[in-house]
């Protein structure tokens, strides 16, 4: 299992709720600071992270993302 945290920049106030609709997103919540929301994902293979990130980037209102992969 691979866990990643995706930081999302978006002017939309309810972006965290929209992120939760993506299948692999296990949790999502709004944040303050440079990014507006965080999505936590769990996938089986590292290569799947790109697909999930692409899905998130296609959500209306998402300006940009930054992904951090958990290292064990």
C-alpha positions in Angstrom: 0.0 0.0 0.0 1.3 3.4 -0.9 0.0 6.6 0.8 0.3 10.0 -0.6 -0.8 13.5 0.5 -2.0 15.8 -2.3 -2.0 19.5 -1.5 -4.6 21.5 -3.5 -4.7 25.1 -4.4 -8.3 26.3 -5.2 -10.4 29.4 -4.7 -13.5 27.2 -4.3 -14.6 27.1 -0.6 -16.0 23.5 -0.8 -13.1 22.0 -2.7 -12.4 19.5 0.2 -15.9 18.0 -0.3 -15.3 17.6 -4.0 -12.0 15.9 -3.4 -13.8 13.2 -1.2 -15.7 12.1 -4.3 -12.5 10.8 -5.9 -12.5 7.1 -5.3 -9.0 6.7 -3.9 -9.3 9.7 -1.5 -9.5 8.4 2.0 -9.7 11.7 3.7 -9.8 15.4 2.7 -10.0 18.6 4.7 -9.6 22.3 4.2 -6.4 24.0 5.3 -5.0 27.5 5.8 -1.8 28.7 4.2 -0.4 28.3 0.7 -2.8 25.4 -0.1 -6.5 25.3 0.4 -7.2 21.6 1.0 -5.4 18.3 1.5 -6.4 14.9 0.1 -5.0 11.7 1.6 -4.9 8.8 -0.8 -4.0 5.1 -0.5 -3.2 3.1 -3.6 -1.7 -0.3 -4.3 1.0 0.9 -6.8 3.1 4.0 -6.9 2.1 4.5 -10.6 -1.5 4.9 -9.6 -0.8 8.2 -7.9 -0.4 10.0 -11.2 -3.9 8.9 -12.3 -5.5 10.1 -9.1 -3.6 13.4 -9.3 -4.8 13.9 -12.8 -8.4 13.3 -11.7 -8.0 15.9 -9.0 -6.5 18.4 -11.4 -9.5 18.0 -13.6 -12.0 19.1 -10.9 -13.4 22.5 -11.7 -11.7 25.1 -9.6 -8.4 23.3 -8.9 -5.6 25.6 -9.8 -2.7 23.4 -8.9 -1.6 20.4 -6.8 1.6 19.2 -5.1 2.0 15.6 -4.1 4.0 14.1 -1.3 4.5 10.3 -1.1 5.0 8.7 2.3 8.4 7.2 2.6 8.9 4.1 4.8 
